[in-house]
Amino acid sequence: MDGRYIAFDVETPNYANDRISAIGIAVVEAGEITGEYCTLVNPEEPFDPFNMALTGITPEMVADKPTFPELWREIGPLMDSGLLVAHNAPFDMSVLAKCLRGYGICWRPTVRYACTCQMSRRLLPRLPNHRLNTVSDYLGLELDHHHAGSDSLACGEILLHHLRSGFEVTPFIRTYDMERLCTVRGDGRRR
């Protein structure tokens, strides 16, 4: 269970999925959750009715919240401090990359990450699906689905369950190209 993992989840205001309206982070190290962070974010973009219904986040709720560039000064070092992990990670990685790009924030050209959904498919093959709520229910985890803080904490707990089961993360580590907005293979080609 060595290593430091940054389990994160983002919520978006609209179909473009290039801005963040909420972010949750759970830090996993030494076999436990050692820190949690969650905040609403002013995406400076319009909200779609679908996203508001899904997340419960409205424009009024984020009007006085920090914008992503303001927030990044605070969470950037945290996101840099361990292996990023998310449930259905390609989605969260793409939103993060698009948001960074949209604001002209240079972070890193590539970022290593792992996906607890992919891990769960391997470790829990008999589940009917491997959505966050399904895996959380199976493991007896509390979940307020589509709320970034709850989703990131559940992701961290799922990761801990897999690690405690003796599961190795290394085969599930991928590289996300932040400029091309895709997961790449070791030879630099898209997966």
C-alpha positions, 0 to 999 in steps of 0.5 A, a space after each residue: 500500500 505504498 505510495 500517495 494517491 490523489 483520488 479526485 472527482 469533478 462536476 461540470 456545468 454543461 455538455 462541453 465538459 470543459 469547465 468545472 463546477 465542483 471538485 472533490 479530492 481525497 488523499 490516500 496514503 499509508 493505507 487510509 484517507 489522510 485528507 479531504 478537500 471539496 469546493 464549488 467552483 465558478 465555471 464562468 460558463 452557462 449551466 445546462 438543465 441536465 447538469 443542474 438536475 444531475 449535480 444539484 449545482 446552480 449558477 446562484 450557488 457558484 456565483 461567489 465561489 473561486 474561479 478555476 485559476 484562483 483554485 488551481 493555485 491552491 490545489 495544483 500542488 496537491 494534484 502534483 503530490 501523488 498518482 491521480 486516481 478517479 472512477 471513470 478516470 478518462 472523463 475526469 482527466 479530460 475535463 481537467 485537461 480541457 479546463 486547464 487549456 481553456 484558462 491557458 494554465 500550463 501544468 504538465 504535458 503528460 500526467 500519470 493516472 489510474 482508474 478505479 472503474 477499470 480496477 473494479 472490472 478486474 477485481 469484481 467481475 461479477 457485478 452487473 456494472 462497475 459504475 461508482 454507485 454500484 461498486 459503492 453499494 457492493 462495498 457498503 460505502 456511503 455515497 451521495 452520487 454526483 457530489 464531488 466530495 462524496 464521489 472522490 471519497 468513494 473513489 479513495 475508499 474503492 482504491 483502498 479496498 483493492 489495495 487491501 485485497 492485495 491488488 497491484 495498481 501498477 498495471 493500471 497506471 496510464 498516461 494522459 496527454 494533456 495537450 492532445 486530450 487522450 490517454 497515450 500508450 508508452 510509444 506516444 500513440 493514442 490508446 
